[in-house]
Amino acid sequence: MSQVYICAYLLCLASPLGFDILNSEK
């Protein structure tokens, strides 16, 4: 169960960060 929460937490952090990085490069 812990892995599921960790994955969800990372996805939540990676989503906004990923968009910011893509926007910065673009």
PDB file of N, CA, C and O in Angstrom:
ATOM      1  N   MET A   1       0.839  -1.207   0.000  1.00  0.00           N
ATOM      2  CA  MET A   1       0.000   0.000   0.000  1.00  0.00           C
ATOM      3  C   MET A   1       0.871   1.253   0.000  1.00  0.00           C
ATOM      4  O   MET A   1       0.563   2.231  -0.680  1.00  0.00           O
ATOM      5  N   SER A   2       1.954   1.217   0.762  1.00  0.00           N
ATOM      6  CA  SER A   2       2.817   2.400   0.860  1.00  0.00           C
ATOM      7  C   SER A   2       3.343   2.802  -0.518  1.00  0.00           C
ATOM      8  O   SER A   2       3.442   3.989  -0.829  1.00  0.00           O
ATOM      9  N   GLN A   3       3.678   1.807  -1.339  1.00  0.00           N
ATOM     10  CA  GLN A   3       4.217   2.117  -2.670  1.00  0.00           C
ATOM     11  C   GLN A   3       3.186   2.881  -3.493  1.00  0.00           C
ATOM     12  O   GLN A   3       3.540   3.778  -4.259  1.00  0.00           O
ATOM     13  N   VAL A   4       1.918   2.530  -3.337  1.00  0.00           N
ATOM     14  CA  VAL A   4       0.867   3.213  -4.104  1.00  0.00           C
ATOM     15  C   VAL A   4       0.815   4.689  -3.720  1.00  0.00           C
ATOM     16  O   VAL A   4       0.730   5.560  -4.586  1.00  0.00           O
ATOM     17  N   TYR A   5       0.868   4.965  -2.407  1.00  0.00           N
ATOM     18  CA  TYR A   5       0.826   6.360  -1.955  1.00  0.00           C
ATOM     19  C   TYR A   5       2.058   7.111  -2.440  1.00  0.00           C
ATOM     20  O   TYR A   5       1.968   8.272  -2.840  1.00  0.00           O
ATOM     21  N   ILE A   6       3.207   6.446  -2.404  1.00  0.00           N
ATOM     22  CA  ILE A   6       4.456   7.085  -2.851  1.00  0.00           C
ATOM     23  C   ILE A   6       4.363   7.410  -4.340  1.00  0.00           C
ATOM     24  O   ILE A   6       4.725   8.509  -4.761  1.00  0.00           O
ATOM     25  N   CYS A   7       3.883   6.463  -5.132  1.00  0.00           N
ATOM     26  CA  CYS A   7       3.757   6.686  -6.581  1.00  0.00           C
ATOM     27  C   CYS A   7       2.807   7.850  -6.845  1.00  0.00           C
ATOM     28  O   CYS A   7       3.097   8.722  -7.664  1.00  0.00           O
ATOM     29  N   ALA A   8       1.678   7.861  -6.152  1.00  0.00           N
ATOM     30  CA  ALA A   8       0.694   8.939  -6.344  1.00  0.00           C
ATOM     31  C   ALA A   8       1.317  10.279  -5.956  1.00  0.00           C
ATOM     32  O   ALA A   8       1.128  11.282  -6.643  1.00  0.00           O
ATOM     33  N   TYR A   9       2.061  10.285  -4.846  1.00  0.00           N
ATOM     34  CA  TYR A   9       2.696  11.523  -4.373  1.00  0.00           C
ATOM     35  C   TYR A   9       3.708  12.018  -5.404  1.00  0.00           C
ATOM     36  O   TYR A   9       3.762  13.211  -5.703  1.00  0.00           O
ATOM     37  N   LEU A  10       4.512  11.093  -5.949  1.00  0.00           N
ATOM     38  CA  LEU A  10       5.520  11.479  -6.943  1.00  0.00           C
ATOM     39  C   LEU A  10       4.836  11.998  -8.199  1.00  0.00           C
ATOM     40  O   LEU A  10       5.297  12.965  -8.805  1.00  0.00           O
ATOM     41  N   LEU A  11       3.737  11.358  -8.594  1.00  0.00           N
ATOM     42  CA  LEU A  11       3.022  11.795  -9.799  1.00  0.00           C
ATOM     43  C   LEU A  11       2.487  13.208  -9.595  1.00  0.00           C
ATOM     44  O   LEU A  11       2.552  14.041 -10.498  1.00  0.00           O
ATOM     45  N   CYS A  12       1.960  13.471  -8.404  1.00  0.00           N
ATOM     46  CA  CYS A  12       1.422  14.812  -8.111  1.00  0.00           C
ATOM     47  C   CYS A  12       2.538  15.845  -8.225  1.00  0.00           C
ATOM     48  O   CYS A  12       2.322  16.939  -8.747  1.00  0.00           O
ATOM     49  N   LEU A  13       3.728  15.502  -7.740  1.00  0.00           N
ATOM     50  CA  LEU A  13       4.855  16.443  -7.793  1.00  0.00           C
ATOM     51  C   LEU A  13       5.403  16.532  -9.215  1.00  0.00           C
ATOM     52  O   LEU A  13       5.736  17.618  -9.690  1.00  0.00           O
ATOM     53  N   ALA A  14       5.494  15.397  -9.885  1.00  0.00           N
ATOM     54  CA  ALA A  14       6.089  15.362 -11.224  1.00  0.00           C
ATOM     55  C   ALA A  14       5.194  16.063 -12.249  1.00  0.00           C
ATOM     56  O   ALA A  14       5.700  16.680 -13.186  1.00  0.00           O
ATOM     57  N   SER A  15       3.882  15.976 -12.084  1.00  0.00           N
ATOM     58  CA  SER A  15       2.977  16.580 -13.064  1.00  0.00           C
ATOM     59  C   SER A  15       3.238  18.079 -13.211  1.00  0.00           C
ATOM     60  O   SER A  15       3.573  18.526 -14.309  1.00  0.00           O
ATOM     61  N   PRO A  16       3.097  18.873 -12.144  1.00  0.00           N
ATOM     62  CA  PRO A  16       3.343  20.316 -12.248  1.00  0.00           C
ATOM     63  C   PRO A  16       4.787  20.619 -12.624  1.00  0.00           C
ATOM     64  O   PRO A  16       5.039  21.526 -13.417  1.00  0.00           O
ATOM     65  N   LEU A  17       5.739  19.873 -12.069  1.00  0.00           N
ATOM     66  CA  LEU A  17       7.153  20.116 -12.381  1.00  0.00           C
ATOM     67  C   LEU A  17       7.409  19.835 -13.851  1.00  0.00           C
ATOM     68  O   LEU A  17       8.095  20.610 -14.518  1.00  0.00           O
ATOM     69  N   GLY A  18       6.873  18.747 -14.361  1.00  0.00           N
ATOM     70  CA  GLY A  18       7.068  18.381 -15.764  1.00  0.00           C
ATOM     71  C   GLY A  18       6.515  19.459 -16.683  1.00  0.00           C
ATOM     72  O   GLY A  18       7.162  19.838 -17.659  1.00  0.00           O
ATOM     73  N   PHE A  19       5.316  19.956 -16.375  1.00  0.00           N
ATOM     74  CA  PHE A  19       4.719  20.992 -17.215  1.00  0.00           C
ATOM     75  C   PHE A  19       5.574  22.253 -17.179  1.00  0.00           C
ATOM     76  O   PHE A  19       5.774  22.897 -18.209  1.00  0.00           O
ATOM     77  N   ASP A  20       6.079  22.608 -16.000  1.00  0.00           N
ATOM     78  CA  ASP A  20       6.920  23.803 -15.869  1.00  0.00           C
ATOM     79  C   ASP A  20       8.185  23.647 -16.705  1.00  0.00           C
ATOM     80  O   ASP A  20       8.610  24.588 -17.375  1.00  0.00           O
ATOM     81  N   ILE A  21       8.789  22.451 -16.665  1.00  0.00           N
ATOM     82  CA  ILE A  21      10.023  22.214 -17.421  1.00  0.00           C
ATOM     83  C   ILE A  21       9.740  22.309 -18.922  1.00  0.00           C
ATOM     84  O   ILE A  21      10.495  22.932 -19.667  1.00  0.00           O
ATOM     85  N   LEU A  22       8.633  21.679 -19.357  1.00  0.00           N
ATOM     86  CA  LEU A  22       8.293  21.711 -20.785  1.00  0.00           C
ATOM     87  C   LEU A  22       8.027  23.151 -21.216  1.00  0.00           C
ATOM     88  O   LEU A  22       8.459  23.566 -22.292  1.00  0.00           O
ATOM     89  N   ASN A  23       7.332  23.903 -20.398  1.00  0.00           N
ATOM     90  CA  ASN A  23       7.031  25.301 -20.730  1.00  0.00           C
ATOM     91  C   ASN A  23       8.323  26.113 -20.773  1.00  0.00           C
ATOM     92  O   ASN A  23       8.479  26.986 -21.627  1.00  0.00           O
ATOM     93  N   SER A  24       9.247  25.830 -19.860  1.00  0.00           N
ATOM     94  CA  SER A  24      10.512  26.568 -19.814  1.00  0.00           C
ATOM     95  C   SER A  24      11.316  26.292 -21.079  1.00  0.00           C
ATOM     96  O   SER A  24      11.853  27.215 -21.691  1.00  0.00           O
ATOM     97  N   GLU A  25      11.400  25.008 -21.474  1.00  0.00           N
ATOM     98  CA  GLU A  25      12.168  24.657 -22.671  1.00  0.00           C
ATOM     99  C   GLU A  25      11.514  25.274 -23.905  1.00  0.00           C
ATOM    100  O   GLU A  25      12.200  25.730 -24.820  1.00  0.00           O
ATOM    101  N   LYS A  26      10.185  25.282 -23.921  1.00  0.00           N
ATOM    102  CA  LYS A  26       9.458  25.814 -25.070  1.00  0.00           C
ATOM    103  C   LYS A  26       9.472  27.345 -25.015  1.00  0.00           C
ATOM    104  O   LYS A  26       8.912  27.999 -25.895  1.00  0.00           O
TER     105      LYS A  26
END
